[in-house]
């Protein structure tokens, strides 16, 4: 009975070793390497992010509005279960002060010097 367990364990280690050897060979020949676009190679970690989700608003259980910023342009997208729809494109972001309409509560706290605990 114990001989069967030892045989099973040795067979398992052999198969895992073969999988590891195959992974090493694939990486060596360039099949498993992560390819980075030449545009991003020299920027490193200090590169400014060009894409961000500015705000998300849930309309109902299935749909939500998402405001996406790319470079200095914002796009309003309606996301749903089966289809996505671009509502408005090429929106220029406005810098609003804390007292202006549409300013967020969190932005007002930041400008007044309050911090989150």
Backbone bond lengths (Angstrom), bond angles and torsions (degrees), N, CA, C in turn:
res aa  C-N    CA-C-N  psi(-1)  N-CA   C-N-CA  omega(-1)  CA-C   N-CA-C  phi
1 X - - - 1.436 - - 1.530 111.26 -
2 X 1.338 116.67 -43.35 1.454 120.07 -178.37 1.518 111.59 -71.22
3 X 1.309 117.43 -26.71 1.454 120.90 178.69 1.530 109.77 -65.82
4 X 1.321 117.33 -35.10 1.464 121.15 178.86 1.531 111.06 -65.95
5 X 1.330 116.43 -39.60 1.462 119.80 178.72 1.527 111.02 -65.56
6 X 1.314 116.77 -40.81 1.462 120.93 179.55 1.522 109.40 -65.40
7 X 1.332 117.35 -42.70 1.470 121.06 177.80 1.526 111.22 -62.07
8 X 1.326 115.31 -42.07 1.465 119.71 178.25 1.523 110.69 -62.25
9 X 1.318 118.09 -45.17 1.456 122.77 -179.71 1.529 111.09 -63.63
10 X 1.325 117.39 -42.92 1.460 120.31 178.29 1.533 111.34 -65.33
11 X 1.316 117.75 -39.45 1.462 120.95 177.97 1.527 110.42 -65.06
12 X 1.324 117.00 -40.22 1.459 121.13 178.43 1.524 110.87 -63.63
13 X 1.332 117.79 -45.54 1.461 121.31 178.48 1.527 111.09 -63.46
14 X 1.325 117.32 -38.04 1.458 121.08 177.87 1.534 111.17 -62.77
15 X 1.327 117.50 -45.17 1.468 121.52 179.99 1.525 110.34 -65.87
16 X 1.317 118.49 -42.93 1.467 121.06 177.29 1.524 111.55 -62.45
17 X 1.330 116.38 -38.27 1.461 120.48 176.05 1.521 112.12 -63.25
18 X 1.333 116.75 -40.82 1.460 120.65 177.51 1.527 111.52 -64.24
19 X 1.327 116.77 -40.01 1.466 120.58 177.81 1.527 110.64 -63.98
20 X 1.332 117.04 -42.88 1.464 120.78 177.88 1.516 112.10 -64.22
21 X 1.326 117.34 -40.96 1.461 121.46 178.00 1.528 110.91 -63.78
22 X 1.310 116.81 -41.43 1.461 120.81 177.64 1.528 110.79 -63.23
23 X 1.333 117.70 -40.98 1.462 120.93 178.68 1.526 111.20 -63.48
24 X 1.322 117.53 -40.82 1.464 121.16 178.93 1.526 110.39 -65.19
25 X 1.327 116.85 -43.24 1.467 120.04 178.90 1.532 111.72 -64.17
26 X 1.319 116.96 -40.97 1.462 119.74 179.66 1.524 111.17 -64.27
27 X 1.324 117.41 -40.82 1.469 120.14 177.87 1.527 111.06 -65.61
28 X 1.327 115.70 -39.24 1.466 119.80 -178.25 1.525 111.28 -63.72
29 X 1.326 117.10 -35.10 1.457 120.67 -179.29 1.524 112.73 -93.26
30 X 1.346 117.86 7.50 1.451 121.29 171.15 1.515 116.16 90.59
31 X 1.318 118.83 8.70 1.460 119.53 -179.50 1.519 112.98 -84.71
32 X 1.311 118.60 -23.17 1.456 120.82 -176.56 1.513 114.13 -108.07
33 X 1.321 117.15 7.19 1.460 120.76 -176.32 1.525 110.51 -78.77
34 X 1.321 115.21 147.59 1.457 120.73 174.94 1.519 107.26 -83.22
35 X 1.309 116.05 125.64 1.454 120.02 -178.64 1.523 109.39 -97.97
36 X 1.338 115.57 127.35 1.459 121.64 -179.26 1.525 108.18 -110.38
37 X 1.301 115.38 135.89 1.456 120.79 179.65 1.524 109.96 -61.38
38 X 1.336 118.14 140.92 1.474 120.17 178.93 1.518 113.29 -59.01
39 X 1.320 117.91 -24.80 1.463 120.42 -179.67 1.519 111.66 -68.10
40 X 1.340 118.04 -24.60 1.461 121.14 -175.89 1.521 113.45 -106.37
41 X 1.308 118.94 -3.54 1.468 120.49 -174.86 1.518 113.19 -64.13
42 X 1.308 118.88 -42.63 1.460 120.89 -173.10 1.521 113.41 -88.53
43 X 1.323 118.64 -7.36 1.462 120.06 -173.62 1.522 112.81 -78.95
44 X 1.310 118.72 -34.69 1.453 121.75 176.95 1.514 112.58 69.71
45 X 1.333 115.84 -157.79 1.458 121.05 -175.96 1.523 112.94 -77.84
46 X 1.327 118.24 -19.37 1.454 121.04 -177.98 1.522 112.39 -83.19
47 X 1.315 118.15 2.12 1.457 120.82 -178.66 1.519 109.94 -66.74
48 X 1.320 115.37 136.78 1.454 120.83 178.36 1.515 109.45 -74.46
49 X 1.308 116.19 134.75 1.458 120.05 179.92 1.516 109.56 -73.51
50 X 1.330 115.26 133.78 1.456 120.66 -176.82 1.505 112.06 -94.53
51 X 1.313 118.69 -17.20 1.452 121.89 -173.86 1.526 109.56 -124.30
52 X 1.351 116.14 133.58 1.455 119.86 -179.80 1.523 109.80 -152.75
53 X 1.322 115.45 150.11 1.457 121.09 172.04 1.519 106.43 -92.11
54 X 1.315 116.59 116.50 1.460 121.63 -175.40 1.521 110.15 -80.89
55 X 1.325 116.56 -48.62 1.463 120.04 -175.55 1.525 109.54 -155.32
56 X 1.333 115.46 147.89 1.468 122.15 176.50 1.517 107.74 -129.08
57 X 1.332 115.82 131.83 1.464 121.04 177.68 1.522 108.60 -127.97
58 X 1.328 116.55 122.68 1.462 121.27 178.66 1.524 109.28 -80.49
59 X 1.323 115.93 125.43 1.464 120.85 177.38 1.523 110.64 -86.05
60 X 1.309 116.83 -47.21 1.458 123.21 174.83 1.528 106.89 -152.85
61 X 1.341 116.57 -165.14 1.459 119.74 -175.83 1.527 112.81 -67.28
62 X 1.336 117.65 -21.53 1.456 120.29 -174.51 1.527 114.70 -111.26
63 X 1.316 118.27 -17.39 1.462 120.56 -174.63 1.514 111.60 -126.39
64 X 1.334 114.68 149.47 1.464 119.88 175.12 1.521 110.12 -148.73
65 X 1.309 114.93 149.33 1.463 122.19 175.18 1.526 108.42 -95.97
66 X 1.327 115.96 133.51 1.457 120.69 -179.18 1.524 108.33 -126.50
67 X 1.314 116.17 128.61 1.458 122.35 175.58 1.524 107.10 -101.53
68 X 1.334 115.98 116.99 1.460 122.68 -175.48 1.518 108.55 -112.57
69 X 1.346 116.46 134.91 1.458 121.24 177.11 1.522 108.98 -109.19
70 X 1.334 115.69 128.37 1.459 122.39 173.67 1.515 107.02 -126.89
71 X 1.321 116.09 120.80 1.460 122.67 -173.37 1.532 108.70 53.54
72 X 1.319 119.40 -116.42 1.461 121.28 179.17 1.515 111.47 -112.96
73 X 1.315 117.37 30.35 1.456 122.31 -178.87 1.518 109.00 -131.35
74 X 1.325 115.58 139.99 1.464 120.53 178.26 1.527 109.65 -111.84
75 X 1.336 115.27 150.80 1.457 122.10 179.17 1.530 108.08 -133.14
76 X 1.328 116.30 134.63 1.453 122.36 178.91 1.526 108.67 -101.39
77 X 1.340 116.62 121.94 1.457 122.29 -174.92 1.523 109.09 -124.96
78 X 1.335 116.33 136.97 1.461 122.36 173.93 1.520 107.66 -99.74
79 X 1.336 116.86 116.74 1.458 121.93 -179.51 1.522 109.30 -102.44
80 X 1.328 116.32 132.63 1.452 121.54 178.32 1.514 110.18 -132.71
81 X 1.337 116.50 -176.97 1.460 120.30 -179.88 1.519 112.38 -68.79
82 X 1.312 116.53 -44.65 1.458 119.29 -173.54 1.520 113.78 -107.07
83 X 1.317 118.78 -21.51 1.459 120.45 -177.09 1.525 110.40 -146.39
84 X 1.327 114.86 150.87 1.456 122.28 175.70 1.519 107.40 -116.86
85 X 1.329 116.43 147.43 1.461 120.34 -174.41 1.522 109.11 -137.63
86 X 1.333 116.12 129.77 1.453 121.36 174.62 1.519 107.92 -82.21
87 X 1.323 116.90 113.34 1.461 121.85 -177.69 1.524 110.40 -81.44
88 X 1.332 116.60 -51.23 1.460 120.83 -177.77 1.519 108.45 -146.17
89 X 1.322 115.52 141.75 1.451 120.99 -177.58 1.526 109.41 -126.43
90 X 1.325 115.43 162.50 1.468 122.84 177.68 1.522 112.84 56.38
91 X 1.308 117.00 45.20 1.460 122.34 175.53 1.520 107.46 -83.41
92 X 1.310 117.04 129.14 1.457 121.03 176.10 1.524 107.98 -85.67
93 X 1.334 118.42 122.41 1.457 120.07 -179.15 1.523 111.21 -67.05
94 X 1.324 115.58 139.84 1.459 120.56 177.87 1.506 108.80 -105.69
95 X 1.299 115.61 139.16 1.467 121.03 176.91 1.519 107.49 -93.06
96 X 1.330 116.48 110.12 1.459 120.48 -177.06 1.513 109.45 -107.79
97 X 1.292 114.47 145.04 1.447 120.44 176.75 1.511 110.76 -77.48
98 X 1.351 117.92 174.97 1.455 120.53 -177.03 1.519 113.47 -66.88
99 X 1.317 118.67 -26.93 1.454 120.29 -178.53 1.518 113.24 -90.11
100 X 1.322 117.67 -8.16 1.456 120.67 -176.65 1.518 110.49 -74.41
101 X 1.323 114.55 155.84 1.455 118.78 178.46 1.504 109.84 -66.22
102 X 1.323 117.45 141.69 1.445 121.91 177.62 1.513 113.65 88.91
103 X 1.357 118.37 -6.25 1.453 120.24 177.89 1.519 109.80 -68.95
104 X 1.315 117.32 146.10 1.458 120.15 -177.90 1.531 110.42 -83.23
105 X 1.315 115.26 155.31 1.452 121.15 178.45 1.523 110.61 -62.88
106 X 1.327 115.91 -39.44 1.457 120.31 179.69 1.530 110.60 -64.97
107 X 1.335 117.45 -39.43 1.465 121.12 177.07 1.512 111.53 -63.86
108 X 1.349 116.42 -37.20 1.472 119.88 177.92 1.511 110.36 -65.35
109 X 1.348 117.10 -39.35 1.464 119.64 178.48 1.516 111.55 -65.43
110 X 1.314 116.74 -40.93 1.463 120.09 179.28 1.523 110.96 -62.23
111 X 1.322 116.94 -44.18 1.461 119.88 -176.55 1.529 111.75 -69.70
112 X 1.335 117.17 -25.77 1.452 119.51 -179.39 1.533 112.44 -87.19
113 X 1.351 116.22 -5.80 1.450 119.20 177.62 1.502 113.91 96.30
114 X 1.329 119.18 -2.91 1.460 122.17 178.12 1.511 109.52 -71.83
115 X 1.334 116.53 147.83 1.461 120.82 177.22 1.506 110.12 -122.06
116 X 1.298 115.96 156.97 1.468 122.41 179.50 1.509 109.54 -83.62
117 X 1.324 117.15 138.02 1.473 120.13 -178.97 1.498 110.48 -102.69
